[in-house]
Amino acid sequence: MLKQFGHEIWIADGPIVAVAGFRYPTRMAVIRLSDGGLFVWSPIALSDDLRAEVDALGDVRHLVAPNSLHHLFLDDWRRAYTSAKSYAPPGLRQKRKDIDFDGDLADAPIAAWADDIDQVSMPGNLITTEVVFFHRKSRVVLFTDLIQHFPADWFSGWRAIVARLDLMAAPEPSVPRKFRNATIDRRVARASLEHILAWPAEKVLMAHGEPIDEDGRAFIGRAFRWLTG
């Protein structure tokens, strides 16, 4: 189930979830930090097989929900890994008051992973504030919902029309139009994008779309041309 995506980073695809009638695939990433602990990004449904593969990599110490939309399976992981710490992006504490988070995600990385992972939030969006991560050893940038890409035949009927108009099913991975239109403070969003474009990115991972394996920084620049142009 786990597939290596670079030096000390693995990905796994989970079950499809339905949101507002639209089917979304799920994907998570596991990063092994320099101290041997595991950083779990956007946890998917936890099965016995997945847990065995994760445990073989090391100790799960950090459970990260990268935006306020990706939290469906977080509590299952918290119950399975009681010593791990859970971190909330902006807005999720208010949404999931049933979860006692150990920390909050912002522009500066948490000290426990600062040597391995940088991060920046993308504020100014009415839908969600996403925290984008950069794993230095693999040179992978981790987006969640801000960049998406679905096959042309993934949706059917009126949903296929909506997906095409929204750029969810564009020729290459794109920022959906709903996220573009919801970006009401483009100045602060551009400042965060400048931080992201300064990373020496080679690969780009997203929750909903095939990963980008090369020229990651150039790809990110194209995806956000609507914001910088």
Beta strands, then each sheet from edge to edge (+ up, - down):
strand 1: 3-6
strand 2: 9-19
strand 3: 22-32
strand 4: 37-41
strand 5: 59-64
strand 6: 85-88
strand 7: 103-104
strand 8: 117-122
strand 9: 130-135
strand 10: 140-142
strand 11: 203-205
sheet 1: 1+ 2- 3+ 4- 5- 6- 7-
sheet 2: 8+ 9- 10+ 11+
end
